[in-house]
Amino acid sequence: MVVRAVRPKLVRRVPVVVGVAALALLGAPLPTAGADLGPDQEISVSGVEYACKAKNSVIDATVGGPQKFVVNARSTVPSSFDGGETIPTLPASLDLVMPVALMDKIRILPTNGPTGKVERLGGSATSDVLLEGVASGGAKQTVQRPVQDLAAPMQAVPATGSMTIADVNGSVGSFTAPSIGGDGLVYVSLPFYFQIHAKLDPPVLGSIAETDLDCYRLSDTAAQRVIGTIEVGAGCSTSACPLPAVDRSTEPTWVQRVRGGGTGNPGNPGNPGNPGTPTDPGTPSPGGAGVDPGGQTPVDDEDDPAGWGHDKADGGADEVVVTRALADTGSPVGGWVFGLLAVAVVARIAVAVRRRAPLRR
């Protein structure tokens, strides 16, 4: 009786154990939690333009306000999934390109180093990646995940030209795939906003060794945003499952001015008599919202070189705004100082003339 009760259980278990052992011996892959994921695919995007503004007011003013950076991005992701699966850790890699116009300004930042210039740049970034799921029936779900460990070692500043900090490698930790309730498409996209944590060696003015930069993407087109796509279920075309719109209600006014091509230099707030000077509106990029690096500073160097790009709202009572540098010493001297000196000289001349007038009579 006991033997008959136990024997069927043993018979039922043996095929399962043998089957798994046979798969292992034959080298066949064992079932995993990610069995529903499609084959891996390489995705990438190049030439995505961001406008970046240094939080340190001295650096911001010295380089002439917001500057254009270009980002290239790469990753390896599944080609498809059904939604709701666990996605394993994904690799992520960025290139940060600093155009010639920006580098020419960085190369003249004054330091106390042997050459008197910034010799090395490096740092890290805080950024997310977006997975924007769109179903053929209209349902949407967005998963936003941080990219971890995006850091680059210090690199030598080239004597001329642009500078590319290449292969800034990070990773996106394991997460649950967007679930949109049917067939559709997931757009893997660069973020609307990210932050650069820049390091400068030697320190600027002997004390500024680091500065954060707020960076906002200039265009929301697919070519300036999407790294690649992942099919959900049977998939969906980009026309039937269009890329979601971007909410720009939170972007600062300086970003709006950059995207608009410039609205003119408002003038130095310390000199109410200076109406400011117009700026070159810039040359639109093929993406429709680029910035001409050569047109970001005022035409007249006597005015505030931070120009329209310097966001006054970011400053406080103790904000330091560098508006001019003497070519022979490299010392920062505000343009308004020269204006005050000129007014003082004229006033002294006027007083002298009035005092001498009675003697002439």
MOLINRA-V918250 format. One record per residue. RES is the residue in one small letter. SS is DSSP state (hx for helix, st for strand, lp for the rest). OMEGA is omega in radians with two decimals (999 if undefined). D_LAST is the distance of its C-alpha to the last C-alpha in Angstrom with 1 decimal. Layout:
RES|SS|OMEGA|D_LAST ; RES|SS|OMEGA|D_LAST
//
This chain:
m|lp|-3.12|143.1 ; v|hx|-3.13|140.2 ; v|hx|3.13|140.3 ; r|hx|-3.13|140.2 ; a|hx|-3.07|137.2 ; v|hx|-3.00|135.2 ; r|hx|3.12|136.2 ; p|hx|3.13|134.4 ; k|hx|3.12|131.1 ; l|hx|-3.14|131.4 ; v|hx|-3.12|132.3 ; r|hx|-3.07|129.2 ; r|hx|-3.03|126.8 ; v|hx|-3.12|128.2 ; p|hx|-3.14|127.0 ; v|hx|-3.13|123.4 ; v|hx|-3.13|123.3 ; v|hx|-3.12|125.1 ; g|hx|3.13|122.8 ; v|hx|3.13|119.6 ; a|hx|-3.14|121.2 ; a|hx|3.11|122.2 ; l|hx|-3.14|118.7 ; a|hx|-3.13|117.3 ; l|hx|-3.14|120.0 ; l|lp|3.11|119.4 ; g|lp|3.14|115.7 ; a|lp|3.13|114.8 ; p|lp|3.12|111.6 ; l|lp|3.10|112.1 ; p|lp|3.13|110.7 ; t|lp|3.14|107.3 ; a|lp|-3.12|104.8 ; g|lp|-3.06|102.9 ; a|lp|-3.11|105.9 ; d|lp|-3.14|104.4 ; l|lp|3.08|101.3 ; g|lp|3.13|101.2 ; p|lp|3.11|100.8 ; d|st|3.07|97.5 ; q|st|3.06|94.9 ; e|st|3.10|91.8 ; i|st|-3.13|88.7 ; s|st|3.03|85.2 ; v|st|-3.11|81.8 ; s|st|3.02|79.0 ; g|st|3.12|75.4 ; v|st|-3.03|74.5 ; e|st|3.05|70.7 ; y|st|2.96|69.0 ; a|st|-3.06|65.3 ; c|st|-3.10|64.6 ; k|st|-3.13|61.7 ; a|st|3.09|61.3 ; k|lp|3.07|61.1 ; n|lp|-3.02|59.0 ; s|hx|3.12|55.4 ; v|hx|3.11|54.3 ; i|hx|-3.12|57.1 ; d|hx|-3.11|56.6 ; a|hx|-3.08|52.9 ; t|hx|3.13|53.4 ; v|lp|3.06|56.1 ; g|lp|3.10|54.2 ; g|lp|-3.09|56.0 ; p|lp|-3.12|59.6 ; q|st|-3.13|61.6 ; k|st|2.99|64.8 ; f|st|3.11|68.1 ; v|st|-3.09|71.4 ; v|st|2.94|74.7 ; n|st|-3.08|78.3 ; a|st|3.14|81.1 ; r|st|3.05|84.9 ; s|st|3.04|87.8 ; t|st|-3.07|91.6 ; v|st|3.06|92.9 ; p|st|3.10|96.2 ; s|lp|-3.14|96.7 ; s|st|2.95|98.2 ; f|st|-3.12|99.2 ; d|lp|-3.10|100.6 ; g|lp|3.13|98.0 ; g|lp|3.12|98.2 ; e|lp|3.03|99.5 ; t|st|3.12|98.1 ; i|st|3.13|95.9 ; p|lp|3.13|96.1 ; t|lp|-3.11|93.0 ; l|st|3.07|91.2 ; p|st|3.08|89.2 ; a|st|-3.11|85.6 ; s|st|-3.13|83.3 ; l|st|2.88|79.7 ; d|st|3.08|77.5 ; l|st|-3.08|73.7 ; v|st|3.09|71.8 ; m|st|-3.06|68.1 ; p|lp|-3.09|66.7 ; v|hx|-3.10|64.6 ; a|hx|3.12|61.3 ; l|hx|-3.10|61.9 ; m|hx|3.11|63.2 ; d|hx|3.12|60.2 ; k|hx|3.10|58.0 ; i|hx|-3.09|60.5 ; r|lp|3.13|60.6 ; i|lp|3.07|56.9 ; l|lp|-3.07|57.0 ; p|lp|3.08|55.9 ; t|st|3.07|58.5 ; n|lp|-3.12|59.1 ; g|lp|-3.10|62.3 ; p|lp|-3.13|63.2 ; t|lp|-3.09|61.8 ; g|lp|-3.10|58.9 ; k|lp|3.02|60.4 ; v|lp|-3.05|63.0 ; e|lp|-3.12|66.3 ; r|st|3.09|68.8 ; l|st|3.08|69.1 ; g|st|3.09|71.9 ; g|st|-3.10|72.6 ; s|st|-3.13|74.7 ; a|st|3.01|74.6 ; t|st|-3.02|75.7 ; s|st|3.05|77.2 ; d|st|2.93|80.0 ; v|st|-3.10|82.3 ; l|st|2.98|83.2 ; l|st|-3.04|86.7 ; e|st|-3.10|86.3 ; g|st|3.13|89.8 ; v|st|3.12|90.4 ; a|st|3.12|93.8 ; s|lp|3.10|95.2 ; g|lp|3.09|95.5 ; g|lp|3.14|91.8 ; a|lp|-3.11|92.0 ; k|st|3.01|89.4 ; q|st|3.14|89.0 ; t|st|3.05|86.3 ; v|st|-3.13|86.9 ; q|st|-3.06|83.9 ; r|st|3.11|84.7 ; p|st|3.00|82.5 ; v|st|-3.02|82.6 ; q|st|2.98|83.3 ; d|lp|3.05|82.3 ; l|lp|-3.10|79.8 ; a|st|3.13|78.2 ; a|st|3.09|77.3 ; p|st|3.10|77.0 ; m|st|-3.12|73.8 ; q|st|-3.10|73.5 ; a|st|3.07|71.4 ; v|lp|-3.14|68.4 ; p|lp|-3.11|68.9 ; a|lp|3.14|66.4 ; t|lp|3.02|66.0 ; g|lp|-3.14|67.1 ; s|lp|3.10|68.3 ; m|st|3.11|70.3 ; t|st|3.00|73.5 ; i|st|-2.95|74.9 ; a|st|3.02|78.5 ; d|st|2.99|81.5 ; v|st|-2.94|80.0 ; n|st|3.08|83.4 ; g|st|3.13|84.2 ; s|st|3.06|86.9 ; v|st|-3.09|87.5 ; g|lp|-3.12|89.9 ; s|lp|-3.11|93.1 ; f|st|3.11|92.6 ; t|st|-3.12|94.5 ; a|lp|3.09|94.3 ; p|lp|3.11|92.8 ; s|lp|-3.03|95.5 ; i|lp|3.00|94.9 ; g|lp|3.11|98.4 ; g|lp|3.12|99.5 ; d|lp|-3.13|98.9 ; g|st|-3.06|95.3 ; l|st|3.05|92.6 ; v|st|3.07|90.4 ; y|st|3.06|87.1 ; v|st|-2.93|86.0 ; s|st|2.97|82.2 ; l|st|-3.07|79.1 ; p|lp|3.04|77.0 ; f|lp|-3.09|74.0 ; y|st|2.92|72.2 ; f|st|-3.07|72.7 ; q|st|3.07|70.8 ; i|st|3.05|70.2 ; h|st|-3.01|69.9 ; a|st|3.04|68.2 ; k|st|-3.11|68.2 ; l|st|-3.13|65.8 ; d|st|-0.10|66.5 ; p|st|3.13|64.5 ; p|st|3.10|62.5 ; v|st|-3.11|59.1 ; l|lp|3.09|56.2 ; g|lp|-3.06|59.0 ; s|lp|-3.06|60.0 ; i|st|-3.11|60.8 ; a|st|-3.11|64.4 ; e|st|3.01|65.6 ; t|st|3.04|64.3 ; d|st|3.09|66.1 ; l|st|3.03|65.5 ; d|st|-3.06|66.3 ; c|st|3.13|67.9 ; y|st|3.12|68.7 ; r|st|-3.05|70.8 ; l|lp|-3.09|69.0 ; s|lp|-3.14|71.9 ; d|lp|3.10|75.1 ; t|lp|-3.14|77.2 ; a|hx|-3.11|80.6 ; a|hx|-3.12|79.5 ; q|hx|-3.02|76.6 ; r|lp|-2.98|78.5 ; v|st|3.08|82.3 ; i|st|3.13|84.0 ; g|st|-3.13|87.5 ; t|st|3.09|90.0 ; i|st|3.11|93.2 ; e|st|3.04|96.0 ; v|st|-3.07|97.3 ; g|lp|3.13|101.0 ; a|lp|3.12|101.7 ; g|lp|-3.07|97.9 ; c|lp|3.11|95.7 ; s|lp|3.14|93.5 ; t|lp|3.10|89.7 ; s|lp|3.12|89.7 ; a|lp|3.11|92.2 ; c|lp|-3.01|90.5 ; p|lp|3.10|86.8 ; l|lp|-3.13|84.2 ; p|lp|3.10|82.7 ; a|lp|-3.13|79.1 ; v|lp|3.07|76.4 ; d|lp|-3.14|74.5 ; r|lp|-3.09|70.8 ; s|lp|-3.09|69.6 ; t|lp|-3.08|68.8 ; e|lp|-3.13|66.7 ; p|lp|-3.13|63.0 ; t|hx|-3.13|60.2 ; w|hx|3.09|59.2 ; v|hx|3.10|62.7 ; q|hx|3.13|62.4 ; r|hx|3.11|59.2 ; v|hx|-3.13|60.9 ; r|hx|3.12|63.9 ; g|lp|3.09|61.7 ; g|lp|3.10|60.1 ; g|lp|-3.12|56.6 ; t|lp|3.13|54.1 ; g|lp|3.14|50.8 ; n|lp|-3.11|48.7 ; p|lp|-3.14|47.4 ; g|lp|3.14|44.5 ; n|lp|-3.10|43.7 ; p|lp|3.13|43.9 ; g|lp|-3.14|41.1 ; n|lp|-3.06|38.6 ; p|lp|3.14|38.9 ; g|lp|-3.12|36.5 ; n|lp|-3.10|39.0 ; p|lp|-3.12|41.5 ; g|lp|3.14|43.8 ; t|lp|3.14|45.4 ; p|lp|3.10|48.7 ; t|lp|3.02|51.6 ; d|lp|-3.07|54.5 ; p|lp|3.07|57.2 ; g|lp|3.14|59.8 ; t|lp|-3.12|63.1 ; p|lp|3.09|66.0 ; s|lp|3.08|69.0 ; p|lp|3.11|72.5 ; g|lp|3.05|73.1 ; g|lp|-3.09|70.4 ; a|lp|-3.13|67.9 ; g|lp|3.12|66.9 ; v|lp|3.04|63.5 ; d|lp|-3.08|62.0 ; p|hx|-3.11|61.0 ; g|hx|-3.07|58.4 ; g|hx|-3.07|56.6 ; q|lp|-3.13|56.2 ; t|lp|3.14|52.7 ; p|lp|3.14|49.4 ; v|lp|-3.10|48.3 ; d|lp|-3.10|45.0 ; d|lp|3.12|45.6 ; e|lp|3.14|42.2 ; d|lp|-3.13|43.5 ; d|lp|-3.12|46.2 ; p|lp|3.04|49.2 ; a|lp|3.03|51.5 ; g|hx|-3.13|50.6 ; w|hx|-3.07|52.5 ; g|hx|-3.10|55.4 ; h|lp|-3.07|53.8 ; d|lp|-3.10|55.3 ; k|hx|-3.09|52.8 ; a|hx|-3.13|55.6 ; d|hx|-3.04|57.3 ; g|lp|3.09|54.5 ; g|lp|-3.11|53.8 ; a|lp|-3.10|51.1 ; d|lp|-3.12|52.0 ; e|lp|3.09|52.1 ; v|lp|3.13|50.6 ; v|lp|3.10|49.4 ; v|lp|-3.06|48.8 ; t|lp|-3.14|46.7 ; r|lp|3.08|45.9 ; a|st|3.09|47.3 ; l|lp|-3.04|45.6 ; a|lp|-3.05|47.8 ; d|lp|-3.09|47.7 ; t|lp|-3.08|48.5 ; g|lp|-3.11|50.2 ; s|lp|3.12|48.2 ; p|st|3.12|47.6 ; v|lp|-3.09|43.9 ; g|lp|3.12|43.0 ; g|hx|-3.13|41.0 ; w|hx|3.12|38.9 ; v|hx|3.12|37.6 ; f|hx|3.11|35.9 ; g|hx|3.14|34.3 ; l|hx|3.11|33.0 ; l|hx|3.14|31.6 ; a|hx|3.12|29.8 ; v|hx|-3.13|28.3 ; a|hx|3.14|27.2 ; v|hx|3.13|25.5 ; v|hx|-3.12|23.5 ; a|hx|-3.13|22.5 ; r|hx|3.10|21.3 ; i|hx|-3.13|19.2 ; a|hx|3.13|17.6 ; v|hx|-3.12|16.9 ; a|hx|3.14|15.3 ; v|hx|-3.13|12.9 ; r|hx|-3.13|12.0 ; r|hx|-3.11|11.6 ; r|hx|-3.07|9.3 ; a|hx|-3.12|6.9 ; p|hx|-3.12|5.2 ; l|hx|3.14|5.4 ; r|hx|3.11|3.8 ; r|lp|999|0.0
//
